[in-house]
Amino acid sequence: MSTPPSLGDVLNSILTSIVNIISAIASSIAENASVIGTIVVVGALVAAVVAFGSRTFRPLVGWLRGLF
């Protein structure tokens, strides 16, 4: 029979796995930084246009509703 792994071996394997996962996530973010930045900027612009556009066009929409 083989001997069971020690607690130190198990914890070392778990820690190594966690470090590998964090490293993979960080490298994925670094490789796609320009795409992520573009999405954030476009999302902020869309949110600003929706916020200010609804405030600007609300009277016009009300006028058109009253017309029809």
HUTABEL-V208702 format. One record per helix or strand of 3 or more residues. SS is the DSSP state (a for helix, b for strand). FROM is the first residue (numbers start at 1). LEN is the number of residues. If there is no record, write none. Layout:
SS_FROM_LEN, SS_FROM_LEN
//
This chain:
a_7_25, a_33_35
//
